[in-house]
Amino acid sequence: QVLLVESGGGLVQAGESLRLSCATAGFIFSLSTMGWYRQVPGKQRELVAFVNAQNITYYVDFAKGRFTISRDNAMKAVYLQMNELQAEDTANYYCNSYPTLDHWGQGTQVTVSS
């Protein structure tokens, strides 16, 4: 059974940082490309970044220079360090493989106040 459990979200002021974590189980994590996604109510879920099995990373434009994705294969976990947060980053953040599995976790809410 696939398990994806996100944590680390919260309410922060603009310019502050958060580190999101995602614990996983039920699939071969070490061979999987892992991504972070985010969704605002009423909008489609969008990709933020991914990291492949060789630790090569990709960031969408809004994440470049501010966010850092990383993984720990021993812990089967993926992380997202988010710096210089802006109000536009307010969303529910999810982890999943890239391409995505059918199963999604609950996500973790990030709220940035300006």
N, C-alpha and C positions, 0 to 999 in steps of 0.2 A: 504494500500500500504506500503510495506516494504521500510524503508529509513535507509541507513547506510552512515554516513558522517564522514570521517576521517580527522583529522587535526593535526598539530604540527610538521610535518616533516621539514626538512631543510638541509642545508649544515653545517657540523661541522668538527672539526679536530679530529683525532684519540685520544681517551681517554676522550672526552667530553661526555655530556649527552643530551638526548632529552626526552620529555614527549609527547607521542601521546595521542590523545583523539578521541573518537568515539561517536557521537550522534546517537541515534536510534529512530525509530518509526515504528508502524505497526505490532508489534507482542508483545507477553506477555514477556517483558524483564525480569521481576523479576523471572520467572520460567525457563528462558533459560540459558544454559551454553554458555558463550561468549568467543570467541577466537580472537587472533591476528594471522595473517598470513603474509607472505611476498613473493614477487616474483621478481626475476631478469629476465630481458628480455632473452628469449630463454630457460628458465628453468621452471619447474613446480612450482606452488604456494605451499608453505610449511607452516605447522603449526609452530607457535612460542611458544604460551602458551594459556591456557584457564583457566577460573574460573567458577565454577558451582554456582548454586543458594545458596549453603551453604557456599560459599566463599572458597571452597577447590580449590587449584590451581595446575596446572601441567605445567611444562616447558620442552621443548626439550633440549637436551644436550647443545647446543651452547648458550642457554639463561640462563641456571642455574647460579645463583650467580651474574648475571649482569643485568637482566631484572626483573621487577616486574609488574605483571598484577593486576588490581584492578577494582572494579565496584561501581557504585552509582545507586542503584535501583530507588531512587527518581528522579534522573536526566535521567534515562534510558541511562546511559553512561558507557563506559568501557575505561580504560586507560592502557597505557603501559609506564612505566618508564624504560628508557634504559640508563644504565651507562657504562662507559668504552667502548664506541663504537669503533669498528674496521672497517677497510676498507671492510672486508668481510660482514659487516652488511648493506652495501649499497644495497638498494632494495626499491620497492614500498610496503608499509605496508597497510594491509587491516584488518578490523574487520568483523566478521560474527559470527553467532552462531556456536556451535560445537555439532553435525554435522552441516554442512553449509546449509544455505538457498540457493535457486537458484539465488537470487539477490545478486549482489555485488556492493559496492560503487566504487568511483573513486580511493580510496586509497590516501596515502600521501607519497611523495617521501622522503626517507632518503638517504643522500649522505655523506659518511665519507671519508675525504681526509687524506692520510697518508703523 
